[in-house]
Amino acid sequence: MHHNHHIHHTSLSEYSWYTLYPPSIYILAIVLAIVYFRWITRGNNGQNIATGGQKTAFVSALLLLIAIKGTPIQVLGHNYLFSVHMAQMAVLYLMIAPLFILGIPEEKWETWLNKQTVLVNLFHFLTKPLIALLVFNAAFSLYHIPLVFDNAVSNPIIHYTYHTVLLITAFTMWWPVLCPVKEMETLSDIKKIGYVFANGVLMTPACALIMFADYQLYETYRNVPQLYAAMTPSEDQHVGGVTMKIFQEVIYAFVLGLIFYRWVKKERVRDKEDLELIKNQNNRLNPEMK
């Protein structure tokens, strides 16, 4: 069962720059940036419709993409260290996916999602909270079954397909929480908090399996030269499970903070309106008080 593409070098300097810094990722990032700044941030009259925060979110997503896929990190993760692979996955699905959602102006989402196409209908179906939750976590857990994982890693086509599917499901998983379009919000703030917790619970079994397994789960990382003698393969595996869990906890905590912040802001606006109402009524009732 030895995989053909695993030519294990004993140090990263033996790889070509082309392998260490894949140009395809840089080209992709540049194309996405051009599309974003030329079309997505522009309204119908060519005026800018994106806020500074949205642009920052989008650019951050692109930079993170380059960091995990366009640098030697991807060689390490793919061929040597499971823990690095897990950190890459965490960044891709827990940071890049939500940043893309936050980076695109509301007006553009509305324009796209109000079209009556098969894709849009599919999007609405896949972003139903319960479906989004189950589909992403099923895909995530399935990927970590050793048989699936080793086959995915050893075959570039399966590998890219699976990662694309995971990225799309991560996107649909984040949508109900971050939904940028007011009219399309399906979850109240309290339900969003429950949703984030449910997600954490559903991601735990895969992480726990990896954290507590006392043997090498994945053939892929079994007989690789130890680039970093500091970790044995089984420690690397445990660190991988822990990395995923920590990333997830930190990001979920951040998202819960964001939901809470938006919630408080909404309540504040409501209180202000109520106060105005009371004031006006008092003025009407007691004109001589003025």
C-alpha positions in Angstrom: 0.0 0.0 0.0 2.8 2.4 -0.7 1.7 5.6 -2.3 3.4 6.7 -5.4 3.4 10.4 -4.8 5.1 10.1 -1.4 8.7 10.6 -2.2 9.8 11.4 1.3 12.7 13.7 1.4 14.6 14.1 4.6 14.5 17.9 4.5 12.4 20.5 2.9 15.3 22.0 1.0 15.2 18.9 -1.2 11.9 20.0 -2.7 11.7 22.3 -5.7 10.4 25.8 -5.1 7.5 24.9 -7.4 6.4 22.3 -4.9 7.0 24.4 -1.9 5.3 27.5 -3.3 2.7 26.3 -5.8 2.1 29.1 -8.3 -1.5 27.9 -8.8 -2.5 29.2 -5.4 -1.0 32.6 -6.0 -2.7 32.8 -9.4 -6.0 31.8 -7.7 -5.6 34.5 -5.0 -4.8 37.2 -7.6 -7.8 36.2 -9.7 -10.1 36.3 -6.7 -8.7 39.6 -5.6 -9.3 41.2 -9.1 -12.8 39.8 -9.3 -13.5 41.0 -5.8 -12.2 44.6 -6.2 -13.5 45.0 -9.7 -17.0 43.5 -9.4 -18.0 42.4 -6.0 -17.2 45.6 -4.2 -18.9 47.7 -6.9 -22.6 48.3 -7.1 -24.6 48.6 -10.3 -23.5 52.2 -10.9 -19.9 51.3 -10.2 -19.9 52.9 -6.8 -18.1 51.2 -3.9 -20.6 49.2 -1.8 -18.1 47.4 0.5 -17.2 48.6 4.0 -13.6 48.6 5.2 -14.4 45.7 7.4 -15.7 43.6 4.5 -12.6 44.3 2.4 -10.3 43.4 5.4 -12.2 40.1 5.9 -11.9 39.2 2.2 -8.2 40.1 2.0 -7.5 38.2 5.2 -9.2 35.1 3.7 -6.9 35.3 0.7 -3.8 35.8 2.8 -4.7 32.8 5.0 -5.3 30.8 1.9 -1.8 31.6 0.6 -0.3 30.9 4.0 -1.7 27.4 4.3 -1.7 26.3 0.7 1.0 28.4 -1.0 3.9 27.9 1.4 6.0 24.9 2.6 3.3 24.4 5.3 1.2 22.4 2.7 4.1 20.0 2.0 4.6 19.5 5.7 0.9 18.9 6.3 0.5 16.7 3.2 3.5 14.5 3.6 4.9 14.7 7.1 2.9 16.1 10.0 -0.7 15.3 10.7 -0.8 18.1 13.3 0.1 20.6 10.6 -2.6 19.1 8.3 -5.2 19.6 11.1 -4.1 23.2 11.6 -4.6 23.8 7.9 -8.0 22.2 7.9 -9.0 24.4 10.9 -7.9 27.6 9.2 -9.6 26.6 5.9 -13.0 25.6 7.3 -13.2 27.6 10.5 -11.5 30.9 9.4 -11.4 31.2 5.6 -15.0 30.0 5.0 -16.6 32.5 7.4 -14.3 35.4 6.3 -15.5 34.9 2.7 -19.1 35.2 3.9 -18.3 38.3 5.8 -16.2 39.9 3.0 -19.0 40.1 0.5 -21.4 43.1 0.7 -25.0 42.4 1.6 -26.2 44.0 -1.6 -24.3 41.4 -3.7 -25.6 38.5 -1.7 -29.1 39.8 -2.2 -28.7 40.1 -5.9 -27.3 36.6 -6.2 -29.7 34.9 -3.9 -32.9 36.4 -5.2 -32.4 34.8 -8.6 -34.6 31.7 -9.1 -32.0 29.2 -10.3 -31.3 25.6 -9.4 -28.0 26.6 -7.7 -29.8 29.2 -5.6 -32.5 26.8 -4.5 -29.8 24.3 -3.6 -28.0 27.0 -1.6 -31.2 27.8 0.3 -31.8 24.1 1.0 -28.2 23.4 2.1 -28.2 26.5 4.4 -31.2 25.4 6.4 -29.7 25.2 9.9 -30.2 21.6 10.6 -29.1 20.4 7.2 -26.1 22.7 7.2 -25.1 21.4 10.6 -25.4 17.7 9.8 -23.9 17.8 6.3 -20.7 19.6 7.4 -20.2 17.4 10.4 -20.9 14.2 8.5 -18.4 15.2 5.8 -15.8 16.3 8.5 -16.1 13.0 10.5 -16.2 10.8 7.4 -12.9 12.4 6.2 -11.2 11.3 9.4 -12.0 7.7 9.0 -8.5 6.2 8.2 -9.6 4.4 5.1 -11.2 7.6 3.6 -8.3 9.8 4.7 -5.5 7.7 3.3 -7.3 7.3 0.0 -8.1 10.9 -0.2 -4.5 11.9 0.4 -3.0 9.5 -2.0 -5.1 10.5 -5.0 -4.9 14.2 -6.0 -8.3 14.1 -7.7 -10.1 12.6 -4.7 -8.1 14.9 -2.5 -9.1 18.1 -4.2 -12.7 17.0 -4.7 -13.1 16.2 -1.0 -11.6 19.4 0.1 -13.8 21.4 -2.2 -16.8 19.6 -0.9 -15.7 20.2 2.7 -15.1 23.9 2.0 -18.6 24.2 0.5 -20.2 22.5 3.4 -18.2 24.6 5.8 -19.6 27.6 4.0 -23.1 26.4 4.3 -22.5 25.5 8.0 -21.4 29.1 8.8 -24.2 30.8 6.8 -27.0 30.5 9.4 -24.7 32.1 12.0 -23.3 34.9 10.0 -26.1 35.4 7.5 -25.3 38.8 5.9 -28.7 39.3 4.5 -31.3 40.4 7.0 -34.3 39.0 5.2 -32.8 35.6 5.0 -32.0 35.2 8.6 -33.6 32.0 9.9 -32.1 31.9 13.4 -32.8 34.2 16.3 -29.7 35.2 18.3 -30.4 32.7 21.0 -30.8 29.9 18.4 -27.5 30.9 16.8 -25.8 30.4 20.1 -27.4 26.9 20.4 -26.3 26.2 16.8 -22.7 27.1 17.5 -22.7 24.8 20.6 -24.3 22.0 18.7 -21.6 22.3 16.1 -18.9 22.1 18.7 -20.5 18.9 20.1 -20.8 17.3 16.7 -17.2 18.0 15.8 -15.9 16.5 19.1 -16.1 12.7 18.3 -13.7 13.0 15.3 -11.3 15.1 17.4 -11.6 12.8 20.4 -10.9 9.7 18.3 -7.7 11.3 17.0 -6.7 12.7 20.4 -7.1 9.4 22.3 -6.1 6.8 19.7 -3.0 5.0 20.9 -1.9 3.8 17.5 -1.2 5.4 14.2 -4.6 5.9 12.6 -3.3 7.1 9.2 -1.1 5.1 6.9 -0.1 8.4 5.3 1.9 9.5 8.2 3.1 6.1 9.4 6.5 5.6 7.9 7.6 9.1 7.2 11.0 10.5 8.0 10.9 12.6 11.2 11.7 16.1 10.0 11.2 17.2 13.6 12.5 14.6 16.0 10.7 16.5 18.8 7.5 14.6 18.2 6.8 10.9 17.7 4.2 10.0 15.1 1.6 9.2 17.8 2.3 12.5 19.6 1.9 14.3 16.3 -1.4 12.6 15.9 -2.6 13.7 19.4 -1.4 17.2 18.8 -3.4 17.2 15.6 -6.6 16.3 17.4 -5.9 18.9 20.1 -5.0 21.6 17.5 -8.4 21.1 15.8 -10.3 21.2 19.0 -8.5 24.4 20.3 -8.9 26.2 17.0 -12.6 25.3 17.0 -13.1 26.4 20.7 -11.3 29.7 20.1 -13.1 30.5 16.9 -16.5 29.5 18.3 -15.9 31.7 21.4 -15.1 34.6 19.0 -18.3 33.9 17.0 -20.4 33.7 20.2 -18.9 37.1 21.2 -19.9 38.5 17.8 -23.5 37.1 18.1 -23.7 38.5 21.6 -22.4 41.9 20.5 -24.9 42.2 17.6 -27.7 41.1 19.9 -26.8 43.8 22.5 -26.6 46.4 19.8 -30.1 45.4 18.5 -31.5 45.6 22.1 -29.9 49.0 22.6 -31.7 50.4 19.4 -34.9 48.9 20.6 -34.6 50.5 24.1 -33.9 53.9 22.5 -37.0 53.6 20.4 -39.1 52.7 23.4 -37.7 55.7 25.3 -38.6 58.0 22.5 -42.1 56.6 22.4 -42.6 57.1 26.2 -41.2 60.7 25.9 -43.6 61.5 23.1 -46.6 60.1 24.9 -45.7 62.1 28.0 -45.4 65.3 26.0 -48.8 64.7 24.5 -50.4 64.0 27.8 -48.8 66.9 29.7 -48.4 69.8 27.3 -48.1 72.2 30.2 -45.0 70.4 31.5 -42.9 71.9 28.7 
